[in-house]
Structures are given as C-alpha cells and as structure tokens.
C-alpha cells in the first residue's frame, strides 16, 4: 500500500494512504500514530497475528471498529451526528465508512512510521 508522511493543514504530521484507504488513514491519524505507545502496541498486535497467536482480533473505540482476520484488516468508521466535521476534514462521504487492506500492508506502514518518527 502506497503511503507518505506529510503535514496536514493544521501542521500535524500525518500519514496519507492510497485512494480508497481514507478510513484506515483517519483511524491511524486519530487513534494510533499520535500516540507512541499505541503505535508500538499496534505493531505488537500485527506481529502476534502474523505469528498465529490470534486468528482474529477486534479493536473497538468510540469512533472505529477494526477487525483483524486471516491476513486482512477492515476498518469501519462508526458515525454519529457530531462526527460530520471530522468526516469532512478526512474527505469522507457517507458511502465511505469502511476500508480494508492486507495485514502485511498495514504492518509496512506502521514500521515505516516508527522508523520515520521514532
């Protein structure tokens, strides 16, 4: 999965992903990469999934539900009326509430972020 690290319009360092991966990028940029411990915890989880420690795992936050299973990652944006501004900022329409990618692809993005940032 192609990705790049850049500054958004507020000056925050973010990851940009391929078209169609907006929900995954929003999840990473809001829940994961701003927090060093969450970034490393996600990498640990991805390694455990690859090693077969878990067959399936679900992470749920007030804003996202992330399903890790059989080499795939599916991110679902949980919506609320108050989330319209966040969706607009991320360029999401109501039709774009999920995105998926391969486990290896997500791991590559996380490892790249760790090398870049830490």
C-alpha positions as CSV (number, residue, x, y, z in Angstrom):
1,X,0.0,0.0,0.0
2,X,1.5,3.3,-1.0
3,X,1.8,5.8,1.7
4,X,3.5,9.1,2.5
5,X,4.1,11.2,5.6
6,X,3.2,14.9,5.4
7,X,1.8,17.8,7.3
8,X,-1.9,18.5,7.2
9,X,-3.5,21.9,7.0
10,X,-3.2,22.3,10.8
11,X,0.5,21.5,10.8
12,X,0.1,17.9,12.3
13,X,2.3,15.2,10.8
14,X,0.0,12.5,9.3
15,X,0.1,9.5,7.0
16,X,-1.6,9.6,3.7
17,X,-2.7,6.4,2.1
18,X,-3.9,5.2,-1.3
19,X,-7.3,6.4,-2.6
20,X,-9.9,4.1,-1.0
21,X,-8.0,3.9,2.2
22,X,-9.3,7.2,3.7
23,X,-11.0,5.4,6.7
24,X,-7.8,3.5,7.5
25,X,-5.8,6.7,7.3
26,X,-8.3,8.5,9.5
27,X,-8.0,5.7,12.1
28,X,-4.2,5.8,12.1
29,X,-4.1,9.6,12.2
30,X,-6.6,10.0,15.1
31,X,-6.2,6.8,17.2
32,X,-2.7,5.4,16.6
33,X,0.2,7.4,15.3
34,X,-0.2,10.5,17.6
35,X,0.4,8.1,20.5
36,X,3.8,6.4,20.6
37,X,2.5,3.6,22.9
38,X,-0.4,2.9,20.6
39,X,1.8,2.7,17.6
40,X,4.1,0.1,19.2
41,X,1.1,-1.8,20.6
42,X,-0.4,-2.0,17.1
43,X,2.9,-3.3,15.7
44,X,3.0,-5.9,18.5
45,X,-0.6,-6.9,17.7
46,X,0.3,-7.3,14.0
47,X,3.3,-9.4,14.8
48,X,1.2,-11.6,17.1
49,X,-1.4,-12.1,14.3
50,X,1.3,-13.0,11.8
51,X,2.8,-15.5,14.3
52,X,-0.6,-17.1,14.8
53,X,-1.0,-16.1,18.4
54,X,-4.5,-14.9,17.4
55,X,-6.7,-15.9,14.5
56,X,-8.9,-12.9,14.8
57,X,-8.9,-9.7,16.8
58,X,-11.3,-6.8,17.1
59,X,-10.3,-3.3,18.4
60,X,-13.2,-1.0,19.2
61,X,-13.0,2.7,20.1
62,X,-15.9,5.2,20.2
63,X,-15.1,6.1,16.6
64,X,-13.8,3.0,14.9
65,X,-14.1,-0.8,14.9
66,X,-11.1,-2.6,13.4
67,X,-11.3,-6.3,12.5
68,X,-8.0,-8.2,12.0
69,X,-8.6,-11.6,10.5
70,X,-6.9,-14.0,8.0
71,X,-4.3,-11.6,6.8
72,X,-6.8,-8.8,6.4
73,X,-7.6,-5.6,8.2
74,X,-11.0,-4.0,7.9
75,X,-11.6,-0.6,9.5
76,X,-15.2,0.7,10.0
77,X,-15.9,4.3,10.9
78,X,-18.7,4.4,13.5
79,X,-20.7,7.5,12.8
80,X,-22.5,10.0,15.0
81,X,-24.2,13.3,14.1
82,X,-21.4,15.1,15.8
83,X,-18.8,13.5,13.6
84,X,-19.7,15.4,10.4
85,X,-16.8,17.8,10.8
86,X,-14.2,15.0,11.2
87,X,-15.6,13.2,8.1
88,X,-15.5,16.4,6.1
89,X,-11.9,17.0,7.1
90,X,-10.9,13.5,6.1
91,X,-12.7,13.8,2.8
92,X,-15.2,11.0,3.6
93,X,-18.7,10.7,2.3
94,X,-21.4,8.6,4.0
95,X,-20.7,5.9,1.4
96,X,-17.0,5.6,2.6
97,X,-17.3,4.3,6.1
98,X,-15.1,1.2,5.7
99,X,-11.8,0.3,4.1
100,X,-9.7,-2.7,4.2
101,X,-6.1,-3.7,3.5
102,X,-3.7,-6.6,3.9
103,X,-2.1,-7.2,7.3
104,X,1.4,-7.0,5.7
105,X,0.5,-3.7,4.1
106,X,-0.6,-2.2,7.4
107,X,2.5,-3.5,9.1
108,X,4.7,-1.9,6.5
109,X,3.0,1.5,7.1
110,X,3.4,1.2,10.9
111,X,7.0,0.1,10.6
112,X,7.8,2.9,8.2
113,X,6.2,5.4,10.6
114,X,8.2,4.1,13.5
115,X,11.4,4.4,11.5
116,X,10.5,7.9,10.3
117,X,9.2,9.2,13.6
118,X,11.0,7.3,16.4
